[in-house]
Amino acid sequence: MTITEERKWWKEGVVYQIYPASFKDSNDDGIGDIPGIISELDYIRSIGVDIVWICPMYDSPQVDMGYDISDYEAVYPPYGTVSDMESLIHECHKRDMHIILDLVVNHTSDQHKWFKESRMSKESPKRDWYIWRPAKYVNGVRKPPNNWRSNFEGSAWQWDEATQEYYLHLFCPEQPDLNWENEEVRKAIYDSAMEFWLRKGIDGFRVDTVNMYSKGLIMPDAPVTDPDAEWQFAGYQYCNGPRMQEFLSEMNAVLAKYDAMTVGECPNTHTAEGVLKYVSAKQKQLNMVFQFDVVDVGMGPHKFQTTPFAWKLPTLKAAIAGTQTLIKGTDAWTTAFLENHDQARSISRFASDAPEHRVASGKMLALMLATLSGTLFVYQGQELGMINAPLEWSMDEYKDVDSSNYYKMVNDRSGGDPKSLASAKAALQHLARDHARTPMQWNSHKYAGFSSCKPWMRVNDDYTVCNAQQQQQDKGSVLSFWKKLLRLRKEYSDLFVYGDFELLDAANENLFSFTKEYRASKAFVVLNFTGQKQAGASPENSKLLMNTAEEPKAESLLPYEGRVYLMA
Ligand code: NOJ
């Protein structure tokens, strides 16, 4: 058995990701909470899920929806208390599920006591806990130390009037970057952000922006890729820096004491060699990562600078193949995912959310995911085939700082040009993170059963036709299909979780076909990514294991139909 084939709970387990603000509100304040999550654990378990991942529930001013943490050891009061979290951990374990939390330690909130102390003066004992630099003067004009653009627009440096220096923030100004070069900082992170929760029994972490910890000391300018802008994309400057492997080995030693699992976010890393540094088992860094090639499909150079569906199927296939072949003949592990809280809904992005195609599309994408190797991740509502909010929604409904900053940037740069704003809006309707954050659709009552009062974010208009209650009773629903599919994945875990992936007919722009092979067994998967019928006869000597269509046709695949065959 190769190391990749070695059985582990975190390889075979299916992960269900929960966004606390939007999952279930138990106390009618319009914001989801931990008791709400506990009340739906049986529902989650019924899907066939084994691991629950909770997005940040720590205390936070919520500038970036909890990814700006002001206290790692406290819970954001509208979500509940530490004691609620202890109950959640217990209730997950009681149902034989593992639970992982989000570990956000590239940065803190500017309201964290560490940063408050750091910014007090240049002599503060915690000054060096964050990344402070003097200004650069160009023709007497004060400028930040380099031209890096933050992930949420504008310079990645914020001027601090009181102490006359800039601090680095790769995300919002309210999210200052911690200085991982400082050993004291690393120890404080392990203790406060990690061991505090590991001691309470959690089973691991999803590790936020994990490849950004080491920026190097020089931090040179990024190349100019957007000549009209002052600040430039710098992802290749601040990701995968020189001390990454050293920092992660150190962190891994802490995690190893608890046998905790890790899945790291790994943007701006496009080669297998680059990814393997993090996930090769012998390197002892992370168990697996989310590669970004798949979710970057169709995004413009500046993420939203694109038109909807500006991609072709071979690009998506190549991106997926990259995550699958990573584990072929190596000691690495991988992930299978299409959605999370940072992505628009997969049906709307990669298939069709037109009413006549939504269900078929949801099942077809589910079939693809559940037959891919690696740990499978499902994002709340994906199991129902939830889709993007409609184009008619005004910008006021978009709550994410990433969306509003982008729209504002286009407005400023175009002088309010209606055409530019319309295309910015079209791109946001297709790709914005907000679409993943609309409240979970539980039933067809007002506010979709998420809450009995007006939720913090508008419920998607389609909740009367797409909700958990209806789908639980409907054998033909996306939810029922996911349940069957996850049983199949478990039954054939050799093939689907651990098998070797081979892409077929890579250039085909309509059909995505691949095989999975494990020793003597082999499966063949074919997926129609179009709204038209496609020729596609059953392979010889095969048995149809599962298909998405209610009334399949032998000689052709229906629009958005997917099939998986077992080969003799
Ligand atoms: C990645 C998280 O998934 C995203 O939601 C967040 O905005 C950034 N990291 C910053 O923490």
Residues whose N, C-alpha, C, O or C-beta is under 5 A from the ligand:
A	BS01	NOJ	D64 Y67 F171 D208 T209 D342
